Amino acid sequence: MDRPVTPNEAAVVQWLLDHAAIGDVAAYRLRPLEELHVVGGCDCGCSSLFFRAEKGGIRRIADAMAVYPDGQEADLMLWGCEGEIAWLEVIPHDPRASHRAPEIANLRTWEQRGLELL
């Protein structure tokens, strides 16, 4: 698989960078996200996307949750390496759930989700 990132995928990556609480993500903003290429996906069928083939040296640069209208949830983690976005990991809470790509309306920071549950 080698295809350009879709506008929705780039928007989700942008949202994650905008809401990153882990550390400085400035280096990951230098390259336009519209230039990302999807080079693979997870073998399990989830909607995770790989933007580089090698996985060595990556670190988590952002994380959040997706809450879908039907109540299903997924964790999202954005991984990077040396200023390049490497992987968008989408982990459904229910492994039997449909493996769908989140949209901006589905995304929540951990703090936002905590407030929703109060």
C-alpha positions as CSV (number, residue, x, y, z in Angstrom):
1,M,0.0,0.0,0.0
2,D,1.3,3.4,-0.9
3,R,-1.2,6.2,-1.1
4,P,-1.6,9.9,-0.2
5,V,-3.1,10.6,3.2
6,T,-6.8,11.5,3.0
7,P,-8.0,15.0,4.1
8,N,-9.7,13.3,7.1
9,E,-6.6,11.4,8.1
10,A,-4.5,14.6,7.9
11,A,-7.1,16.5,10.0
12,V,-7.0,13.8,12.7
13,V,-3.2,13.9,12.8
14,Q,-3.4,17.8,13.0
15,W,-5.9,17.6,15.8
16,L,-3.7,15.2,17.7
17,L,-0.7,17.5,17.3
18,D,-2.8,20.5,18.3
19,H,-3.9,18.7,21.5
20,A,-0.6,16.9,22.3
21,A,0.1,17.0,26.0
22,I,3.2,14.8,26.0
23,G,5.8,17.3,25.0
24,D,7.1,19.6,22.3
25,V,5.7,18.6,18.8
26,A,7.1,21.6,16.9
27,A,9.4,19.4,14.8
28,Y,6.5,17.4,13.6
29,R,4.7,20.5,12.3
30,L,7.5,21.4,9.8
31,R,6.4,19.1,7.0
32,P,2.9,19.7,5.6
33,L,0.6,16.9,6.7
34,E,-1.0,16.7,3.3
35,E,2.4,15.3,2.1
36,L,2.1,12.2,4.3
37,H,1.9,8.9,2.5
38,V,0.3,5.8,4.0
39,V,2.7,3.0,3.4
40,G,0.8,0.3,5.3
41,G,-1.8,-0.6,7.9
42,C,-2.2,-3.0,10.8
43,D,-2.6,-6.7,10.0
44,C,-5.4,-7.0,12.6
45,G,-7.8,-5.0,10.4
46,C,-8.0,-1.9,12.7
47,S,-7.8,1.5,11.1
48,S,-4.2,2.2,12.2
49,L,-1.9,3.8,9.5
50,F,1.8,3.6,9.0
51,F,3.5,6.5,7.4
52,R,6.9,5.0,7.4
53,A,7.9,1.3,6.9
54,E,10.5,1.0,9.7
55,K,9.3,1.2,13.3
56,G,12.6,1.6,15.1
57,G,13.2,4.6,17.2
58,I,9.7,5.9,17.3
59,R,8.2,7.6,20.3
60,R,4.6,8.6,21.3
61,I,4.0,12.2,20.6
62,A,0.3,12.5,21.2
63,D,-2.7,10.5,22.4
64,A,-6.4,10.9,22.7
65,M,-9.7,9.0,22.5
66,A,-12.4,8.6,19.8
67,V,-16.0,8.4,21.0
68,Y,-18.3,7.3,18.3
69,P,-22.1,8.2,18.1
70,D,-23.0,4.6,18.9
71,G,-21.0,4.6,22.1
72,Q,-18.0,2.7,20.9
73,E,-14.6,4.0,21.9
74,A,-11.0,3.8,20.7
75,D,-7.7,5.0,21.9
76,L,-5.5,7.0,19.5
77,M,-1.8,7.3,19.7
78,L,0.4,9.3,17.3
79,W,4.0,8.1,17.0
80,G,6.9,9.9,15.5
81,C,10.6,9.6,14.8
82,E,13.1,12.5,14.4
83,G,10.5,15.0,13.3
84,E,8.5,12.7,11.0
85,I,5.1,11.3,11.7
86,A,5.5,7.6,11.7
87,W,2.2,5.9,12.8
88,L,-1.4,6.7,13.7
89,E,-2.5,3.9,16.0
90,V,-6.2,3.3,16.5
91,I,-7.1,0.8,19.2
92,P,-10.8,0.0,19.6
93,H,-11.8,-0.8,23.2
94,D,-14.0,-3.7,22.0
95,P,-12.0,-5.9,19.6
96,R,-15.2,-7.0,18.0
97,A,-16.1,-3.4,17.2
98,S,-16.1,-2.1,13.6
99,H,-12.7,-0.9,12.7
100,R,-13.4,2.6,11.5
101,A,-11.3,5.7,11.1
102,P,-12.2,8.5,13.5
103,E,-13.4,11.9,12.4
104,I,-12.7,15.2,14.2
105,A,-16.2,15.2,15.8
106,N,-15.3,11.8,17.5
107,L,-12.0,13.0,19.1
108,R,-11.6,13.9,22.8
109,T,-8.6,14.7,24.9
110,W,-8.4,12.6,28.1
111,E,-9.6,15.6,30.1
112,Q,-12.6,16.2,27.9
113,R,-13.6,12.6,28.1
114,G,-13.3,12.7,31.9
115,L,-15.6,15.7,32.1
116,E,-18.1,14.0,29.8
117,L,-18.3,11.0,32.3
118,L,-19.0,13.2,35.3
